[in-house]
């Protein structure tokens, strides 16, 4: 082993639909006190800890990968693992790395990027040597983290793209990535807090403990799904902890680092669920495609326009509510009034058992949450003009004057025709959730009848998009009646001829005869106080 272990200089990969291209190596050696320096060349990209390798500007279709401050490498000599830290070369494709220890002199070495010396031992890479062959085992995280553009260049998050290098020299290493990158360019509205990529093949693995073998310096390793030897599944999360606001005209880039293979092969396709702070609100559905081939060291770009990520308070399921294909998402819970403003219940199953001046949960058909009814407030009787409930005159557009949870122009009530379409074209079932009875409705993506197994795990069912309408009963003076029997909700539709009436939807379970009484086009007196569940438009 030479006294000066040379700095590892890494060449950044050219990724955008083109193979990596290498730079000429810089083989100069440096000595810095007791440090031992290696040179590394990057033949491709990066990870999560202190490591921050990022993409540089794209030129002639080639996107270089640049070293960043605090990058670390793990070097193996067949006996020990050594931590080499970036010495110099930040924002270049060739960087020097140094270590205070001298690796054992041997015929072959292996190095792995990224390396976090402060990580738990179980998360650090290991290497087994058989002759001069190295098998490196490392962890691919189930959650990746979005990184804002670096110097104006969109890039992948920290610690997402593992690379490996094999060398029979003690002064030079050329790193190669074994992964592919899916770049999702989105245009739209709203703030993204999380994306979840799901392969349509249930046996596919996008993360877990992986293993790759290098036998020579010119090996080109590829990590396939089958190379993930333990843990993992077919979903991969990209978190955006600070939120990323979309633009309707300029694409925002999100990067997933994935195994080298075909996403959704054999016609299974894939999907990407786009979430706001709490709930999924938009699905990029590619289940009808034959597959997206993901190649080593190449960025595959998926462009998606018109994404509408909703604000907090929306549930994940998409529901078509008319023949034109209009889709809505339901609010996270029923509407209530706290004495000064409108709010949403925290849970779908939340209902009040009694009237309270700071928690009015059943409402008269009015534009304000009033305790008493005033018949003179409803004199025009026309749903086509101004007399509508939490909806503008079209009955299908959020009322700009209505505010809930501090959000204006977002929420509305379904019309009588939309409620009827919803229950005519979606499966529904009478169930109990958290000891509360009501109606569960299946989202657009669900086919067939709802079984007990589909909703047995309510947290999973809710995440899959199911909506629960708890029995609200009705409020009579200061008391709420029949909350254990009747599921009654107002529509936004006033009666066309009787100004004192409006339409509601009604479900009641008759336990003695084991049947569900369903009435979707009932009208009733506006002075009746029943439940309100809001929706927000998704197209």
ChimeraX attribute file (.defattr): number of C-alpha atoms within 10 A of each C-alpha:
attribute: neighborCount
match mode: 1-to-1
recipient: residues
	/A:1	13
	/A:2	13
	/A:3	14
	/A:4	19
	/A:5	25
	/A:6	25
	/A:7	33
	/A:8	34
	/A:9	31
	/A:10	32
	/A:11	29
	/A:12	32
	/A:13	29
	/A:14	27
	/A:15	26
	/A:16	22
	/A:17	17
	/A:18	17
	/A:19	19
	/A:20	25
	/A:21	17
	/A:22	20
	/A:23	16
	/A:24	8
	/A:25	18
	/A:26	17
	/A:27	17
	/A:28	12
	/A:29	17
	/A:30	17
	/A:31	15
	/A:32	11
	/A:33	7
	/A:34	13
	/A:35	19
	/A:36	23
	/A:37	30
	/A:38	28
	/A:39	26
	/A:40	28
	/A:41	27
	/A:42	32
	/A:43	29
	/A:44	33
	/A:45	37
	/A:46	28
	/A:47	28
	/A:48	22
	/A:49	17
	/A:50	19
	/A:51	25
	/A:52	23
	/A:53	32
	/A:54	27
	/A:55	28
	/A:56	25
	/A:57	17
	/A:58	14
	/A:59	10
	/A:60	8
	/A:61	13
	/A:62	20
	/A:63	25
	/A:64	27
	/A:65	28
	/A:66	26
	/A:67	31
	/A:68	23
	/A:69	16
	/A:70	15
	/A:71	27
	/A:72	27
	/A:73	26
	/A:74	23
	/A:75	25
	/A:76	25
	/A:77	21
	/A:78	21
	/A:79	12
	/A:80	12
	/A:81	18
	/A:82	20
	/A:83	18
	/A:84	27
	/A:85	24
	/A:86	24
	/A:87	21
	/A:88	17
	/A:89	17
	/A:90	17
	/A:91	16
	/A:92	18
	/A:93	26
	/A:94	26
	/A:95	26
	/A:96	26
	/A:97	26
	/A:98	28
	/A:99	21
	/A:100	15
	/A:101	14
	/A:102	16
	/A:103	22
	/A:104	15
	/A:105	13
	/A:106	14
	/A:107	14
	/A:108	21
	/A:109	25
	/A:110	28
	/A:111	28
	/A:112	24
	/A:113	27
	/A:114	29
	/A:115	29
	/A:116	24
	/A:117	18
	/A:118	10
	/A:119	12
	/A:120	8
	/A:121	10
	/A:122	9
	/A:123	17
	/A:124	17
	/A:125	22
	/A:126	20
	/A:127	25
	/A:128	15
	/A:129	19
	/A:130	10
	/A:131	10
	/A:132	17
	/A:133	18
	/A:134	24
	/A:135	16
	/A:136	20
	/A:137	21
	/A:138	22
	/A:139	20
	/A:140	25
	/A:141	19
	/A:142	17
	/A:143	17
	/A:144	24
	/A:145	22
	/A:146	25
	/A:147	20
	/A:148	18
	/A:149	16
	/A:150	13
	/A:151	10
	/A:152	9
	/A:153	14
	/A:154	20
	/A:155	22
	/A:156	29
	/A:157	28
	/A:158	22
	/A:159	26
	/A:160	29
	/A:161	26
	/A:162	24
	/A:163	23
	/A:164	29
	/A:165	29
	/A:166	27
	/A:167	20
	/A:168	15
	/A:169	17
	/A:170	24
	/A:171	21
	/A:172	26
	/A:173	29
	/A:174	24
	/A:175	31
	/A:176	32
	/A:177	27
	/A:178	23
	/A:179	27
	/A:180	26
	/A:181	26
	/A:182	23
	/A:183	22
	/A:184	19
	/A:185	16
	/A:186	22
	/A:187	21
	/A:188	19
	/A:189	18
	/A:190	20
	/A:191	22
	/A:192	24
	/A:193	22
	/A:194	24
	/A:195	24
	/A:196	19
	/A:197	22
	/A:198	24
	/A:199	26
	/A:200	21
	/A:201	17
	/A:202	12
	/A:203	12
	/A:204	23
	/A:205	25
	/A:206	28
	/A:207	25
	/A:208	19
	/A:209	17
	/A:210	21
	/A:211	20
	/A:212	18
	/A:213	19
	/A:214	20
	/A:215	19
	/A:216	17
	/A:217	18
	/A:218	12
	/A:219	13
	/A:220	16
	/A:221	19
	/A:222	20
	/A:223	21
	/A:224	22
	/A:225	22
	/A:226	15
	/A:227	17
	/A:228	24
	/A:229	14
	/A:230	14
	/A:231	14
	/A:232	21
	/A:233	19
	/A:234	20
	/A:235	20
	/A:236	23
	/A:237	20
	/A:238	21
	/A:239	19
	/A:240	22
	/A:241	13
	/A:242	13
	/A:243	15
	/A:244	17
	/A:245	14
	/A:246	21
	/A:247	17
	/A:248	15
	/A:249	12
	/A:250	12
	/A:251	16
	/A:252	21
	/A:253	22
	/A:254	24
	/A:255	23
	/A:256	27
	/A:257	27
	/A:258	26
	/A:259	26
	/A:260	23
	/A:261	21
	/A:262	18
	/A:263	29
	/A:264	25
	/A:265	18
	/A:266	12
	/A:267	16
	/A:268	18
	/A:269	21
	/A:270	24
	/A:271	20
	/A:272	19
	/A:273	18
	/A:274	24
	/A:275	27
	/A:276	25
	/A:277	18
	/A:278	15
	/A:279	24
	/A:280	27
	/A:281	28
	/A:282	22
	/A:283	20
	/A:284	13
	/A:285	13
	/A:286	20
	/A:287	15
	/A:288	12
	/A:289	15
	/A:290	16
	/A:291	20
	/A:292	18
	/A:293	15
	/A:294	21
	/A:295	23
	/A:296	26
	/A:297	28
	/A:298	25
	/A:299	24
	/A:300	21
	/A:301	16
	/A:302	13
	/A:303	13
	/A:304	14
	/A:305	15
	/A:306	14
	/A:307	21
	/A:308	22
	/A:309	24
	/A:310	26
	/A:311	19
	/A:312	18
	/A:313	26
	/A:314	25
	/A:315	28
	/A:316	29
	/A:317	26
	/A:318	25
	/A:319	26
	/A:320	21
	/A:321	24
	/A:322	15
	/A:323	8
	/A:324	7
	/A:325	10
	/A:326	15
	/A:327	17
	/A:328	22
	/A:329	26
	/A:330	28
	/A:331	24
	/A:332	25
	/A:333	25
	/A:334	26
	/A:335	23
	/A:336	24
	/A:337	22
	/A:338	15
	/A:339	13
	/A:340	9
	/A:341	14
	/A:342	20
	/A:343	21
	/A:344	21
	/A:345	18
	/A:346	13
	/A:347	12
	/A:348	22
	/A:349	22
	/A:350	19
	/A:351	22
	/A:352	15
	/A:353	16
	/A:354	16
	/A:355	17
	/A:356	15
	/A:357	13
	/A:358	12
	/A:359	16
	/A:360	22
	/A:361	31
	/A:362	31
	/A:363	27
	/A:364	24
	/A:365	33
	/A:366	19
	/A:367	15
	/A:368	14
	/A:369	21
	/A:370	17
	/A:371	16
	/A:372	12
	/A:373	17
	/A:374	12
	/A:375	11
	/A:376	9
	/A:377	12
	/A:378	18
	/A:379	11
	/A:380	16
	/A:381	19
	/A:382	18
	/A:383	22
	/A:384	14
	/A:385	12
	/A:386	14
	/A:387	24
	/A:388	26
	/A:389	27
	/A:390	27
	/A:391	28
	/A:392	23
	/A:393	19
	/A:394	16
	/A:395	26
	/A:396	19
	/A:397	18
	/A:398	23
	/A:399	21
	/A:400	15
	/A:401	12
	/A:402	20
	/A:403	18
	/A:404	19
	/A:405	12
	/A:406	9
	/A:407	15
	/A:408	13
	/A:409	17
	/A:410	20
	/A:411	26
	/A:412	29
	/A:413	28
	/A:414	29
	/A:415	24
	/A:416	23
	/A:417	17
	/A:418	21
	/A:419	21
	/A:420	17
	/A:421	16
	/A:422	22
	/A:423	15
	/A:424	12
	/A:425	15
	/A:426	20
	/A:427	17
	/A:428	20
	/A:429	17
	/A:430	20
	/A:431	18
	/A:432	18
	/A:433	20
	/A:434	9
	/A:435	9
	/A:436	18
	/A:437	22
	/A:438	25
	/A:439	19
	/A:440	22
	/A:441	21
	/A:442	29
	/A:443	22
	/A:444	18
	/A:445	11
	/A:446	15
	/A:447	10
	/A:448	8
	/A:449	12
	/A:450	17
	/A:451	10
	/A:452	10
	/A:453	9
	/A:454	14
	/A:455	20
	/A:456	13
	/A:457	11
	/A:458	16
	/A:459	10
	/A:460	12
	/A:461	17
	/A:462	20
	/A:463	14
	/A:464	19
	/A:465	24
	/A:466	25
	/A:467	27
	/A:468	29
	/A:469	26
	/A:470	30
	/A:471	28
	/A:472	31
	/A:473	25
	/A:474	23
	/A:475	24
	/A:476	15
	/A:477	12
	/A:478	12
	/A:479	12
	/A:480	19
	/A:481	16
	/A:482	15
	/A:483	21
	/A:484	17
	/A:485	18
	/A:486	22
	/A:487	25
	/A:488	26
	/A:489	28
	/A:490	31
	/A:491	32
	/A:492	30
	/A:493	27
	/A:494	29
	/A:495	18
	/A:496	15
	/A:497	11
	/A:498	15
	/A:499	20
	/A:500	21
	/A:501	21
	/A:502	27
	/A:503	24
	/A:504	27
	/A:505	20
	/A:506	19
	/A:507	20
	/A:508	21
	/A:509	21
	/A:510	12
	/A:511	9
	/A:512	6
	/A:513	7
	/A:514	8
	/A:515	11
	/A:516	13
	/A:517	11
	/A:518	14
	/A:519	14
	/A:520	22
	/A:521	16
	/A:522	15
	/A:523	21
	/A:524	17
	/A:525	16
	/A:526	24
	/A:527	19
	/A:528	19
	/A:529	29
	/A:530	25
	/A:531	28
	/A:532	28
	/A:533	22
	/A:534	24
	/A:535	23
	/A:536	24
	/A:537	20
	/A:538	17
	/A:539	13
